[in-house]
Amino acid sequence: MRAPSALGLTLHPCSRQEFLEEHCDRRPLVVERGEAGRFDDVLSDADVERLVCATAIRSPAFRLVRDGAQLPLAGYTKDIPWRPGSFSGTALVDRVAEEHAAGATIVLQGLHLHHHPAAVYCRGLEVALGWPVQANAYCTPASSQGFGVHHDTHDVFVLQVSGHKRWRIYAPLVELPMKDQRWSASEGDSVGEPLYDITLRAGDTLYMPRGWPHEAAAADAASLHITVGLHPPTRLDAVRGALAACADDVEFRRALDPDGALPGALVDRLAARLAADEVARRARRRFVDTRRPILDGQLSQMRTLAALTPDTPLERRATVIADVEPDADGVVGLRFEGKLMRFPAKAADAVAAIHAARATFTAAELPGPLDEAGRLVLVRRLVREGFLLSAAAPVTDAGT
């Protein structure tokens, strides 16, 4: 599975445009396929077995829940002393298996952080949508329920991996809640009758905007599904970002008048920061700066840097999200994964070509006035920083 196919894997035959225009922020979407194995390259039953039973998984990468409550960690984890500290919250596999057999749901949290295929899949969605994405998985025994009715404060895709699960979805009580508007147990008596009562089967996808109360239960077979959290920036985020940018304006830093009055011109100065291109630029920069690198094979890449020649095939990592930012003085910046790398003006053409590359290339093929030594310095640096891959150190991508 290549990262750019992630949205198609999730939504097909629904298109990106149809999803954004008719469902995103508006109403649920159900894509029925009944296609067993469709999502196995992201996470399979065998992957769950391996993660839980063979990797010494630790909290908070997993937890157990039953009937809406988390089971105390002390009942199924152990801290293993190991100087100078300990391996805290390590799974006791026999106890996890026993609780699971008794009806507990195994929740695998932050899969995009520790399960490479899920990381590649989530990055593919981020490339397609321009939003931060996360992933958890829920392995529920037959005739069991992990959580009672509740709403989420972020949008979700639900990918049914195996088995089947019945979902009841209710009208929102709080439309598009913010992160601090979490579900209260007292709201459970106010949801009324479900607007959707559906059964997801292996290969099906469900999309729910944040704020739609729901509950799900496995029927006569065990169920495994992935919940993909979507975090699109909101209009409130845009206003907050513009206001934060006003910190460089002394008029906003002046003491507040005793009567609370604000100069009318202040609103105009804030409005200038809310121009569409400025809002989009700030949102994009925050998104790019907060992406976590996915650096499979990086040890091998570093070991072979010295062997890199002008004719060594190179490629841009498919998981990198990056922008080129030219300066007025000709210096060019390459922004990605929390880094801003700056290069002299004479490297601008080569950096732009590397950023735009969608096929393999060599240092010798780069445009611009850099000499051979300069091109090697450039590409070696970008291999070292995780932007490029060198064929001198082949990478086996667990996500393909």
DASUL-V562145 format. One record per backbone hydrogen bond with DSSP energy under -1.0 kcal/mol. NH is the residue of the N-H (numbers start at 0). CO is the residue of the C=O. E is the energy in kcal/mol with one decimal. If there is no record, write none. Layout:
BEGIN
[[NH & CO & E] [NH & CO & E]]
END
This chain:
BEGIN
[[4 & 1 & -1.7] [5 & 2 & -2.0] [8 & 4 & -2.6] [9 & 5 & -1.7] [10 & 6 & -2.9] [11 & 7 & -1.8] [13 & 10 & -2.4] [18 & 14 & -2.4] [19 & 15 & -2.6] [20 & 16 & -2.5] [21 & 17 & -2.3] [22 & 18 & -1.8] [23 & 18 & -2.8] [25 & 22 & -2.9] [26 & 22 & -1.5] [28 & 206 & -1.9] [30 & 204 & -3.1] [37 & 34 & -1.9] [39 & 36 & -1.3] [41 & 38 & -1.7] [42 & 38 & -2.0] [47 & 43 & -2.0] [48 & 44 & -2.3] [49 & 45 & -2.3] [50 & 46 & -3.1] [51 & 47 & -2.6] [52 & 48 & -2.4] [53 & 49 & -2.5] [58 & 88 & -2.3] [60 & 57 & -2.1] [62 & 106 & -1.6] [64 & 104 & -2.0] [65 & 68 & -2.7] [66 & 144 & -2.1] [67 & 145 & -3.1] [68 & 65 & -1.7] [70 & 63 & -2.5] [74 & 71 & -1.9] [75 & 72 & -1.9] [76 & 72 & -1.5] [77 & 89 & -2.1] [79 & 86 & -2.2] [81 & 84 & -2.5] [84 & 81 & -2.5] [86 & 79 & -2.7] [87 & 85 & -1.1] [89 & 77 & -2.2] [90 & 56 & -2.7] [91 & 75 & -2.7] [95 & 91 & -2.5] [96 & 92 & -2.8] [97 & 93 & -1.9] [98 & 94 & -2.5] [99 & 95 & -2.5] [100 & 96 & -2.3] [101 & 97 & -1.2] [102 & 99 & -1.7] [103 & 98 & -2.4] [104 & 64 & -3.1] [105 & 138 & -2.5] [106 & 62 & -3.0] [107 & 136 & -2.5] [108 & 60 & -1.9] [110 & 134 & -2.5] [112 & 109 & -2.4] [114 & 110 & -2.4] [118 & 114 & -2.0] [119 & 115 & -2.5] [120 & 116 & -2.2] [121 & 117 & -2.7] [122 & 118 & -2.3] [123 & 119 & -1.9] [124 & 120 & -1.8] [125 & 121 & -2.3] [126 & 122 & -2.5] [127 & 123 & -1.9] [128 & 124 & -2.6] [129 & 125 & -2.6] [133 & 228 & -2.0] [135 & 226 & -2.3] [136 & 107 & -2.3] [137 & 224 & -2.8] [138 & 105 & -2.7] [139 & 222 & -2.8] [142 & 218 & -3.2] [143 & 140 & -1.1] [149 & 213 & -1.8] [154 & 229 & -1.1] [155 & 207 & -2.3] [156 & 227 & -2.0] [157 & 205 & -3.6] [158 & 225 & -2.9] [159 & 203 & -2.4] [160 & 223 & -2.1] [161 & 223 & -1.8] [164 & 199 & -1.9] [165 & 216 & -2.6] [166 & 197 & -3.5] [167 & 214 & -2.5] [168 & 195 & -2.5] [169 & 212 & -3.1] [180 & 177 & -2.0] [186 & 183 & -2.2] [187 & 184 & -1.5] [189 & 186 & -2.1] [194 & 168 & -2.4] [195 & 168 & -1.9] [197 & 166 & -2.3] [199 & 164 & -2.8] [202 & 159 & -3.1] [203 & 200 & -2.6] [204 & 30 & -2.3] [205 & 157 & -2.1] [206 & 28 & -3.0] [207 & 155 & -2.4] [210 & 151 & -1.8] [211 & 208 & -1.2] [213 & 149 & -2.5] [214 & 167 & -1.7] [216 & 165 & -1.9] [217 & 143 & -2.3] [222 & 139 & -2.9] [223 & 161 & -2.1] [224 & 137 & -1.9] [225 & 158 & -2.5] [226 & 135 & -2.6] [227 & 156 & -3.5] [228 & 133 & -1.5] [229 & 154 & -3.0] [230 & 131 & -2.1] [237 & 233 & -1.7] [238 & 234 & -2.2] [239 & 235 & -2.7] [240 & 236 & -2.5] [241 & 237 & -2.2] [242 & 238 & -2.5] [243 & 239 & -2.6] [244 & 240 & -1.8] [246 & 243 & -1.6] [247 & 244 & -1.2] [248 & 245 & -2.2] [251 & 248 & -1.5] [259 & 256 & -2.3] [265 & 262 & -1.7] [267 & 263 & -1.0] [268 & 264 & -2.1] [269 & 265 & -2.1] [270 & 266 & -2.7] [271 & 267 & -1.8] [272 & 269 & -1.2] [273 & 270 & -1.6] [278 & 274 & -2.5] [279 & 275 & -2.6] [280 & 276 & -2.0] [281 & 277 & -2.5] [282 & 278 & -2.4] [283 & 279 & -2.4] [284 & 280 & -2.5] [285 & 281 & -2.4] [286 & 282 & -2.2] [287 & 283 & -2.8] [288 & 284 & -2.7] [289 & 285 & -1.3] [290 & 287 & -1.1] [297 & 294 & -1.6] [300 & 296 & -1.9] [301 & 297 & -2.3] [302 & 298 & -1.8] [303 & 299 & -1.1] [304 & 301 & -1.1] [307 & 304 & -1.7] [311 & 308 & -1.6] [313 & 360 & -3.0] [314 & 388 & -1.9] [316 & 386 & -2.5] [319 & 316 & -1.3] [322 & 334 & -2.1] [324 & 332 & -3.1] [326 & 330 & -3.0] [329 & 326 & -1.7] [331 & 342 & -2.3] [332 & 324 & -1.9] [333 & 340 & -3.0] [334 & 322 & -2.8] [335 & 338 & -2.1] [338 & 335 & -2.4] [340 & 333 & -2.6] [342 & 331 & -2.7] [346 & 343 & -2.2] [347 & 344 & -1.8] [350 & 346 & -2.7] [351 & 347 & -2.5] [352 & 348 & -2.1] [353 & 349 & -2.3] [354 & 350 & -2.6] [355 & 351 & -1.9] [360 & 313 & -2.0] [363 & 309 & -2.5] [365 & 362 & -1.3] [374 & 370 & -2.3] [375 & 371 & -2.1] [376 & 372 & -2.2] [377 & 373 & -2.1] [378 & 374 & -2.6] [379 & 375 & -2.4] [380 & 376 & -2.0] [381 & 377 & -1.9] [382 & 378 & -2.1] [383 & 379 & -2.5] [384 & 380 & -2.0] [385 & 382 & -1.2] [386 & 381 & -2.4] [387 & 381 & -1.7] [388 & 314 & -3.0] [390 & 312 & -2.6] [392 & 389 & -1.9] [399 & 396 & -2.0]]
END
